[in-house]
Amino acid sequence: MVDLSRGSALGTSGASELFQLMRNGQPRTRAELANLTGMARSTVALRVDELMKLRLISAVDDAISTGGRPSSQFALNPSARVVGAADLGATHATVAITDLNGVTLVDHHGPLDITAGPDAVLTWLVEIIRKLLADINRDPSELAAIGIGLPGPVEHSTGRPTNPPIMPGWDRFDVPGWVQQHLAVPVLVDNDVNILAIGEQAYSWPECKDLIFVKVATGIGSGVISGGLLQRGSQGVAGDLGHVQIPRGAGTPCHCGNRGCLEAMASGPAIARQLRDAGIDVQTGSDIVELVKRGNVDAIQAVRQAGRDIGEVLTSWVSLINPSVIAIGGGMAQAGEHLLAGVREVVYARAMPLATEHLTIVQSAAAGNAGVIGASMLAIHHVLTPEGIDSMVSAQK
């Protein structure tokens, strides 16, 4: 369970002060809520009744009596609604249904071809969400929102992908609008590495205010949390380290249209290409990981060099952002310490000692769950905003 009462990299939800006090599950009486908020008891009573009707809060054990009738206590009811969460990658996807505490109730993992285009992929996604809801006997009317991560730049305010290099046919496509035609709930969309960063922080490093999550898979990208908040940048492309040029890549073409990009040298397909050039029959990132696990020296050296390349770019970022945690995830992270060793070798050697004194570089602890945790945070954050609650109140009337 993720402790939502502390806020997240998305910021505080801004939910009403009354409801915010009950989000952590700690039971409180009407009198306690009035004292803590400064609201009149009559106002508290009205708002408690409103939240009770929505089932967002529920009565729990009565408080210990100090004389007279015991006072009723109330706390967040995480099962009041559910949210959908989807982590869509270039070749794989994870979809889940979670409660309002971010607890996964049911999930689905499977292959996905993002190049099939938005209509095919989103049709599949809607069908999976409906199936998962049916699997846990939850009616579609109980679905409050959906969070989606996509493997490319996203204009977060509209949920539209913007010139995504590995997503042909998706540019400026109205993802939220399309999904809402089939599931009439708010749909929040972000870059997949942003939701991975949100999920990793919430799951593994809730007290960490400065974290970089690096995904190394078909592509390379990162999500940046600085000062406790996710940094998207003005156009939603903050953290796109995969298209920073590195000296070793000079002249190597990248699918983005430039040459010498980190992604063209250190992604799963790039490592596979280099091994094939060396006469080793390898096609995918999974093939590389399997070779590494079997102790193939060429594969190990190639993965470690990819780590050095990534470390070269991260060295500058360590000086600029000064994170306390760099978490490495994605398919290639399954190669384990060999990739991490390359990253650490360069970062710790080249970055300023003060910047690395308390820096931890680790494999993602949330691993394959980071994406759906982050996507669920997107959805839950929206549901629990004043606008989200007001929308539910209006629908109730």
HELIX and SHEET records of a PDB file:
HELIX    1   1 LEU A    4  ARG A    6  5                                   3    
HELIX    2   2 GLU A   17  GLN A   20  1                                   4    
HELIX    3   3 ARG A   30  THR A   37  1                                   8    
HELIX    4   4 ARG A   41  LYS A   53  1                                  13    
HELIX    5   5 ILE A  114  ALA A  116  5                                   3    
HELIX    6   6 PRO A  118  ASP A  135  1                                  18    
HELIX    7   7 PRO A  140  GLU A  142  5                                   3    
HELIX    8   8 VAL A  175  GLN A  180  1                                   6    
HELIX    9   9 ASP A  192  SER A  204  1                                  13    
HELIX   10  10 LEU A  241  HIS A  243  5                                   3    
HELIX   11  11 PRO A  247  GLY A  249  5                                   3    
HELIX   12  12 GLU A  263  ALA A  266  1                                   4    
HELIX   13  13 GLY A  268  ASP A  277  1                                  10    
HELIX   14  14 GLY A  285  LYS A  293  1                                   9    
HELIX   15  15 VAL A  297  ILE A  321  1                                  25    
HELIX   16  16 GLY A  331  ALA A  335  5                                   5    
HELIX   17  17 GLU A  337  ARG A  350  1                                  14    
HELIX   18  18 PRO A  353  THR A  356  1                                   4    
HELIX   19  19 ALA A  367  ASN A  369  5                                   3    
HELIX   20  20 ALA A  370  VAL A  383  1                                  14    
HELIX   21  21 PRO A  386  GLN A  396  1                                  11    
SHEET    1   A 3 ARG A  28  THR A  29  0                                        
SHEET    2   A 3 GLN A  73  LEU A  76 -1                                        
SHEET    3   A 3 ILE A  57  VAL A  60 -1                                        
SHEET    1   B 5 THR A 104  PRO A 111  0                                        
SHEET    2   B 5 HIS A  92  THR A  98 -1                                        
SHEET    3   B 5 VAL A  82  LEU A  88 -1                                        
SHEET    4   B 5 LEU A 143  LEU A 150  1                                        
SHEET    5   B 5 VAL A 187  ASN A 191  1                                        
SHEET    1   C 2 VAL A 154  GLU A 155  0                                        
SHEET    2   C 2 ARG A 160  PRO A 161 -1                                        
SHEET    1   D 5 LEU A 229  GLN A 231  0                                        
SHEET    2   D 5 ILE A 220  SER A 226 -1                                        
SHEET    3   D 5 LEU A 211  VAL A 216 -1                                        
SHEET    4   D 5 VAL A 325  GLY A 329  1                                        
SHEET    5   D 5 THR A 360  GLN A 363  1                                        
END                                                                             
